[in-house]
Amino acid sequence: MSKILIQNGLLINEGTRQKSDILIDGGRIVEIGSITNNEGATVIDASGKWILPGVIDDQVHFREPGLTHKGEIATESRAAVAGGVTSFMEMPNTNPQTLTVDLLEEKFARAAEVSPANYSFFMGVSNDNLEEALKADPKTVCGLKVFMGSSTGNMLVDNEEVLRNIFSRAQMLVATHCEDEATVRANEAAFKEKYGEDVPIRCHPEIRSVEACYKSSSKAVELAKEFGTRLHILHISTAKEIDLFSNDKPLAEKRITAEACVHHLTFSDEDYDVKGTRIKWNPAVKSASDREAVFQAVLDDRIDVIATDHAPHTLEEKSNTYFKAPSGGPLVQHSLNIMLDFVAKGKISIEKVVEKMAHNPAILFQIQHRGYIRENFWADLVIVDPNASTTVTKENLLYKCGWSPIEGSTLEGKIETTIVSGEIAFKNGQVQDDVRGKRLIFDR
């Protein structure tokens, strides 16, 4: 493996800023400090740059197997490292759905072949595969994924007895998509009666409503408290849900945690008229007041991590009427850039961004030797130029679907270099296609 010396950078790590050098050898950080011996090392001068621990995105959909016209592990992981994401956790609603250990291991094998980023995959839980799902190894699988509300794919768990069994028997983290299906369906019927098939996209947050989110999230929290389950609720989108979460103890001691996604920090229902179905997600982008409440909960630690829910569809698919246009959009290439732009605007500190996108995912999932800039940890690093900017254009997108909901935006900050497990995976605008990430291991 490569020997790399990064010199003169400003390390943003564990709430501090420190000008220092970093020596990488054998894939790991072997020394942090003032280092003069660079014999045999590739030297990177990071003067004037920030060095951050690599982003760990705990929710992506890379569409393989079965949906590869939208994206593939290879294409989407390339986009990830270009955006400073060094590790990802991918969801089970592929085709076939990841509902057996054998299918899960096929995904791991595929990632080992093609992914420049480190990787893990969630085991899916449905109404009838709990015994199989419980075979997943907590030390080598990031968690169980439960759709308490249908999203892309058909993995809705709507059986009360099954839910109770999942929450009572799970030996690892349970991650949930929470929208109450009965509420959503009733809302859909009411809007279809009013508009027919031509429901305006601006109605999406009324169909996928605050009440639908809260009813499901509160049920998940209730079950987790009853059984002591390690629960992680994904993509919080409403102010009302924030009260379900606490900031009264360190993250490592929490049993119930939450995630915010960059689109829910960026957009509001005021954007539907311009962006249309390109910002159709489940849960829906909601009001500006919901957006600000979610952002505040990130700042005050009631929400623990920031992720993307990266979920590519083709533009042809998205350019459909309300009911036919699928939910989801591609963001993994620019999630860190979006947050760097918020830093430049004074909405959040870079230290807090590092905490929510690197440190906390590592704590929350108990990832071994990643998420921090520490000696003996794997060298997952991002070198950022805070004084440069990044313009998002169709030409520089690496997603297979070829579009982004933030095309045309200029964001402060630029991802210059991404190092994955001690190898340079992205530099000067180019992904290094011979680099391969590693399977994440969990201290459980």
Helices and strands as residue ranges (DSSP letters): E 4-13, E 16-25, E 28-33, E 42-45, E 50-53, E 55-60, H 73-82, E 85-90, H 101-114, E 118-121, E 123-125, H 130-133, E 144-148, H 160-169, E 174-178, H 181-195, G 201-203, H 204-207, H 210-227, E 231-233, G 240-244, G 251-253, E 256-261, H 262-266, G 269-271, H 272-275, G 276-279, H 288-299, E 305-307, H 315-318, H 335-344, H 350-354, I 355-359, H 360-365, E 381-391, G 394-396, E 410-420, E 423-427, E 430-431
